[in-house]
Amino acid sequence: MKFIYACDIHGDEYKYEKLLAEAIKQKIKYLVFGGDLLPKNCSDRYNEQKIFIEKFFDKYFTKLKENNIKCICILGNDDLEQLDETFENECSKFDNVFNIDNKKVDLEDISFIGLSKVLDHPFGCKDRVVTEEKLEIPFQLSKIIYVEKCRNMLSVEEWKEYRENIEKMENVLKQLPKVTEGKKAIYVFHNPPFGVGLDVCIDKRQVGSKAITDFLTKSNAYMSLHGHIHESYKVTGIWKNELNGTICIQTGQTERGNKDIFYAIIDTDTKYSNLIVLKEQ
């Protein structure tokens, strides 16, 4: 199977169109998106993201279908959980679009399995946030913490208590669908694994998930695809690595409005060394 993988596009219509054009040009029949798909810097995030789903994605998914291209996708932590049902309803209108968050789809010889959950981060919006064993609370940049699909507000002190009872990444991973027998597993996890150069912030902190690292090390999976930390590739120069034979990829991304776009063209029938990452203007 040959596919294009990209993540953290944050509602940049230019980048979506460029990826579609590249898929058509190279006769690639699959696009895989690894989370944070909707506009982020909004004056009214809920309504702008809702409009993006119902207007832009409706047209975009139609174009994919017209060109016989399938789309495998998950949302990310900057995509509001309040809109999960809206996104799922939009995806379900198309037989070529598969929202695989906590789900699985089998296409050709691949089982794609997705997860949008991320570890606790310094920002006020705690959509999709989980913790893991021995994870200390990071310094919080916001004095107000938004929880329960951003409907409730907490102080930082209240968040410290609240987070003691939220899900653990270890348990979330255990509950994922199992790979179909005879298929290669490709996991699409918005959060990168810890410790393989795909999770490094601009200040050199490693913020990947140790639970995901442990899961992939034991998984016997063919590949895992990640996003979330935009700058990691720029900081480390690493966009692909391995965990006990599982190929791990994190393409990173530029911010919305920047015409550069990072993505990977992946052919599961080629050797690992033949994978490429491209940058365009």
Steps between C-alpha positions, in 0.01 A plus 500: 500500500619850415369800695571860597525574872463849653402642838435827686357685200275710727244595239746628238301455179807565285678200649199273461475594133873450445481152649205413279682632194809294592290186543338552160834577333667189639189281466495429875165369618529555876540809722566450873459792742640469853300756698459875558308544178278799585568877535674582828555876538135604493296770668218244527665158481182295536309666217799540268598136541139390451473702180831357378372146550164559337613726216865438412520130581172434320651642180845348563372149565287531186812587297680199648212274400492644147868408468458154655713595805431358845564701818600351838497755782480592867448832676752644749506688828444840334185366331213543746351183645162673491517459122585129493144406407490768229827369355387138519172586328687678221741210451218246498340675201789372287591137436859609425562676836587317822518669842705243693522664844479202739395295197648286225466480124644227280617618157694268270754320721499768777309541827495872586428571868475856638520694824460876554585504874805698616686543828442795732642813341553857628202651317159584640293285265513144636299331226618140444756528782599191698783431742728201541686335783750732673413798276551822694271794431676748269509874566168641383508800267137584569336585833172350371472132409221386270377144556207272410499598132584859596164551670642540854777723634746416779783681670847348474468373857166339419653344188774337710233318697276432199778338293550231766181336373530535124590212270849355483665458160592144596132405539390685187754307292381168641146576385591563135367259235721203420676463168317278254678167460718495192515882470789740563428741786539874448415708806404866454566661840494880530738484799854384407695241698763608750870472438547444126544863388141564390377682811748783558376855565685818405648513853628141458244346738388150403123482542414170334313217667699228674185285494486529120870413479438189710188411300676529163808315622278201582254540213674329208336775290627594156479877552374783721414853384509804732474879524426752779851646548536717190861600549651164593636428152655847480667456842630144462515448124324168566168421336522119505640244740436146619373332815581131497429479126199734494564796268400824678435815295432859608505748211458819705332802346532872443239738636181593320567754225858382441515355148760238591345161561659189645355160414614148429434278202503145629494175306448199727644273230841672499787484742517740796793689344284593201258709704522871424388830649431798276491876549325722249418866448 
